[in-house]
Amino acid sequence: MSDDIEIAEPQSTGTPAELVIITGLSGAGRSEAIHTFEDLGYFCIDNLPPALLSRLVELTALPGSRIRRVAVVCDMRSMEFFETLLEELDKLEASGQPYRILYLEAAEKVLVNRFKATRRRHPLCEGGSVIEGITAEQHGLARVRKRADLIIDTSELLPAQLREAIRRRFLSDSLKDSLSVTVSSFGFKYGIPIDADIVMDVRFLPNPFYVARLRHKSGLEPAVKRFVLERDETKRFMDRWLPLLADLMPSYLIEGKHHLSIALGCTGGMHRSVVLAEQTADHLRSLGYDISVTHRDIRKDAERL
């Protein structure tokens, strides 16, 4: 290869990824926290040396990178590396990289009991007592704690309560981006979808099957759609159904749901359920949710007619 040929370094897109830095006292729930962020779709790294923070951010901004949310644990398990954290935070701020710090702590008595229960050694004990390790860690983290965006005391929290607290704080601005929704239609005569989270029975609506000119058409065709949507029963139902869903969606995500399956069923899955599944999907899509639509049984009755 000629000495005149240069290989260009990958260029950043300049779009910073969301960065959450998890730190705090050993035994206060850092592992539970990083697992929660992983479940929320974050790219997660445990025990990252602070010196690598800037490099990690650069990698997420490279062309083609699909990593837009990152959560890392930086703690005092590796003392010689952790001491650079404050300097690295200053560098991130100077470069315009936004970040948030989640600091976890608990009462000394609670931490001691947790270490006894798990029979684990405190990482800063070095032959001393657990209390000595906790005190040393509190002192070493004092300046980082002052810069934290969120401090959670886990002394009285169950793991599920800690997960909920994290979800509520860190998903408040991005709920719709984090929930994938499948809306489907089906026929009760062919069985209820086993993976459905919400099942709505719409067999109470007038059935186009009994209208000769509509019997062979599906709910995707305009004539069937008009027949279903123009009924007073349908209008009353939709006036209640759509607002109910809009209210429910954020709560599902806060409780840890990242994919939601909504299934609407009629007798054969060809007419009413198809129309209302499409209407439901359109409404949720207009609210900003990522929606996919399937019609499981739309052709089964048609093939028998």
Secondary structure, DSSP 8 states (H G I E B T S, - for coil): --TT---------S---EEEEEEE-TTSSHHHHHHHHHHTT-EEESS--GGGHHHHHHHHTSTT----EEEEE--TTSHHHHTTHHHHHHHHHHHT---EEEEEE--HHHHHHHHHHHT---TT-TTS-HHHHHHHHHHHHHHHHHT-SEEEE-TT--HHHHHHHHHHHHSTT-HHHH-EEEEEEEEGGG---TT-SEEEE-TTS--GGGSTTTTTS-TTSHHHHHHHHTSHHHHHHHHHHHHHHHHHHHHHHHTT-SEEEEEEEESSSSSHHHHHHHHHHHHHHHTT-EEEEEETTTTHHHHH-
